[in-house]
Amino acid sequence: MTPMALTQRQPIDRIRDVLHQVSNVSLWPFIARQLARPQGIFGRLFMGRLLDRANAADNRLVYDTLKPDADARVLEIGFGGGSLLFEIARRLESGRIDGIDISPEMLAAADKKMLGMGLSDSIGLHLGGVDALPFTDASFDCACSVHTVYFWPDLQRGISELARVIKPGGRLVLGFSSVEAIAENGLTDRGFKAFSAEQIEAAYLAHGFEPDRLNTIERKGAGKICAYRGIRSL
Ligand SMILES: C[S@@+](CC[C@H](N)C(=O)[O-])C[C@H]1O[C@@H](n2cnc3c(N)ncnc32)[C@H](O)[C@@H]1O
């Protein structure tokens, strides 16, 4: 969920307003923690649906920028509610997608949805973080991640792990809000690390990705969303 999306009338706003009236305390720290790592009953019951709904356009932008082949092996970091993961899985023919997330609640919810959709043959779900990916070198044709870089322990370490597991010539697409959108919502103060497209580009270059394409959208109330594609050097 982009920070600015929270200022639109999303379902999460209504929940926030009700809880605020009841408790009379600011829920921003709580919501910021849930965005970084959905957890507890709130995370389990609400966060997946809220993230999928709020970030639908951003997930579409990343999908269109990644464009995995029908037989590709794909990785998604921080799948949250799983809408992008399931969309990719539905479009794959002989390919397969693995998703990894640090939240046990998101993993359990995605596992249930995957079984319900009958997609378990083409999806692998994993609990873990981008900084220590449980995959062998050059396992994937492409990888993506949407609205997670703010929470990575270390951007350089994450991108170097992705460089390790993506095949030479493979694609990486990171989707993220602009620095301005993060700052305007005061989320930098809540532990979100914002990165400009130039900083992502420098990290790509430092870890063997050739910057290839930067697609952006302006989402009303959410500011600028970027999808930056890099190609793993041969
Ligand atoms: C704001 S949500 C975004 C979810 C989804 N990608 C979307 O755009 O709707 C961030 C997700 O990234 C996960 N996450 C945070 N830090 C992570 C890390 N270091 N490695 C993997 N996943 C992480 C969280 O648990 C959460 O599910």
The ligand as an SDF file (V2000), in Angstrom:
LIG
                    3D

 27 29  0  0  0  0  0  0  0  0999 V2000
    3.6880   -2.7170    1.9680 C   0  0  0  0  0  0  0  0  0  0  0  0
    3.6080   -4.4630    1.7980 S   0  0  0  0  0  0  0  0  0  0  0  0
    3.5410   -4.6470    0.0120 C   0  0  0  0  0  0  0  0  0  0  0  0
    2.9100   -5.9480   -0.3890 C   0  0  0  0  0  0  0  0  0  0  0  0
    2.7140   -6.1520   -1.8950 C   0  0  0  0  0  0  0  0  0  0  0  0
    3.9780   -6.2910   -2.5830 N   0  0  0  0  0  0  0  0  0  0  0  0
    1.9190   -5.0160   -2.4800 C   0  0  0  0  0  0  0  0  0  0  0  0
    2.4960   -4.1700   -3.1870 O   0  0  0  0  0  0  0  0  0  0  0  0
    0.7260   -4.9440   -2.2220 O   0  0  0  0  0  0  0  0  0  0  0  0
    5.2750   -5.0010    2.1700 C   0  0  0  0  0  0  0  0  0  0  0  0
    5.4140   -6.5250    2.1680 C   0  0  0  0  0  0  0  0  0  0  0  0
    6.8120   -6.8310    2.1330 O   0  0  0  0  0  0  0  0  0  0  0  0
    7.1150   -7.7750    3.1560 C   0  0  0  0  0  0  0  0  0  0  0  0
    8.5140   -7.5130    3.5340 N   0  0  0  0  0  0  0  0  0  0  0  0
    8.9920   -6.5000    4.2940 C   0  0  0  0  0  0  0  0  0  0  0  0
   10.3190   -6.5840    4.4190 N   0  0  0  0  0  0  0  0  0  0  0  0
   10.7020   -7.6680    3.6960 C   0  0  0  0  0  0  0  0  0  0  0  0
   11.9630   -8.3020    3.4620 C   0  0  0  0  0  0  0  0  0  0  0  0
   13.0950   -7.8150    3.9860 N   0  0  0  0  0  0  0  0  0  0  0  0
   12.0010   -9.4100    2.6950 N   0  0  0  0  0  0  0  0  0  0  0  0
   10.8480   -9.9320    2.1680 C   0  0  0  0  0  0  0  0  0  0  0  0
    9.6200   -9.3930    2.3850 N   0  0  0  0  0  0  0  0  0  0  0  0
    9.5460   -8.2780    3.1370 C   0  0  0  0  0  0  0  0  0  0  0  0
    6.0910   -7.5090    4.2410 C   0  0  0  0  0  0  0  0  0  0  0  0
    5.9170   -8.6000    5.1140 O   0  0  0  0  0  0  0  0  0  0  0  0
    4.8390   -7.1730    3.4170 C   0  0  0  0  0  0  0  0  0  0  0  0
    4.1120   -8.3220    3.0810 O   0  0  0  0  0  0  0  0  0  0  0  0
  1  2  1  0
  2  3  1  0
  2 10  1  0
  3  4  1  0
  4  5  1  0
  5  6  1  0
  5  7  1  0
  7  8  2  0
  7  9  1  0
 10 11  1  0
 11 12  1  0
 11 26  1  0
 12 13  1  0
 13 14  1  0
 13 24  1  0
 14 15  1  0
 14 23  1  0
 15 16  2  0
 16 17  1  0
 17 18  1  0
 17 23  2  0
 18 19  1  0
 18 20  2  0
 20 21  1  0
 21 22  2  0
 22 23  1  0
 24 25  1  0
 24 26  1  0
 26 27  1  0
M  CHG  2   2   1   9  -1
M  END
$$$$
